[in-house]
Amino acid sequence: MCLGIPGQLVEVLDVAEQRAIADVDGVRREINIGLVLGEAGGIKVGDWVLIHVGFALSKIDEEEAARTLSFIKELGSVYDDELSQFSESQPWVDEPVAAGDGDPATEPAAAAS
């Protein structure tokens, strides 16, 4: 079963690349925010979004996020399965990714050349 699961934005990494970090029940993950960028009020740290397969589908309020998480957790293994599938589709992020990470031009070896 594939569910949309609530997550709270903890960092917007790059608006142009539509990347942000969301916290889903204590676990952080990079998500795509392209589908919610145009919503009323924009998108910012602290906002709650409904996430499915790594994409924020819509903004939701904190009350709706709490109700949805509570309901999903009552489903027991369905919640555990969804969180597991979520983690397999893209690596979870323990700490925000700094701008430029992974860019060969900023790597120490490139600087020494």
N, C-alpha and C positions, 0 to 999 in steps of 0.2 A: 504494500500500500504506500502511496506517495502522498505525503501531507505537506501543507504549508505550515511552517513553524515560526512563532514569533521570536524576533531577535532585536536587541537594542544596539544602535550604532554607537560605537565607542571611539571611532576615528574615521575621518574621511581622508583617504590616502591621496586620491587624485581625481578631481571632478572631471577633468578632460578624458581620463581613461575609465571613468565611472567605477572606481574602486573604493571600497570602504572596509572597515573591520566591524563585524557585528559580534555581540556576545549573545550566545544562545544557551541559557541556563548554566552560565559559568564557563562555557567553552567559547573561545574566540576563533573567528574564521573570516577570511577575506571573502567578500561578496561583491556582486555587480549591482550597482544602484541606478543603472541607466533607465530602467522602467519607472522609477519614482522621482527622478530629478525634476520633472515638470509638474509635480503635484502642488497644490495650493500650499503656500508657505515655504516651498523648497524642501530641502533635506539637510539635516544638521545632526551633530553629535547629540545624543540623548533621545533622538526619535526612535520610535518602535516601528518595525517593518515586518511584514509577513514574507518569509523566505522559502523558496522552493528551488531545489537543485542549484543553489548558489546564486540565485537572483532574488533581489527584493522585488516582490510583486506589487505591493501597495503599502502605504503608510497606515498604521493603526494607532489608536490611542492606548495609553498604558493599561487602562481598565480592560479593554478588549484583549490585549496581550496576556494579561493575568488570567482572564477567563479561559482563553484558548489554551494556554499552557496547562492550566489546571485540568481541563477536559482531556487533553491529550495524555497527560500523566495518568489519569484514571483508566485509560485504555491499556495500561501496563506495558506488555511487551511491544505493542505497536509503537509507543513512544521510544523505547529503547532501540527498536529496529530502525526507526526513522533517523534517530540521532547517529546510529552506526552507519547507515547509508550516507548520511550527510558528511560524516568524517571521511568516508572512503572516496567520495567524489572529488575532493580537493583537500590538500593538507590543512589542518587546523593551525592557526597562528597563535603562538604563545605571547609574542610581543609584536607591536606594530612594525611594519617594514619601513625602514628609512628610505627616503628618496635617493635614487641612484644605486641602491643595492642591486647587484647582479649586472650592472653596466660595466662592460670590459674596460671602458675608459677610466673608471674610478677605482679599478682593482689595483692593489699594490704592485703586481707584476707589470701592469701597463705603465704605471707611473715611473718604474725603474728603467724601462726600455729607452 
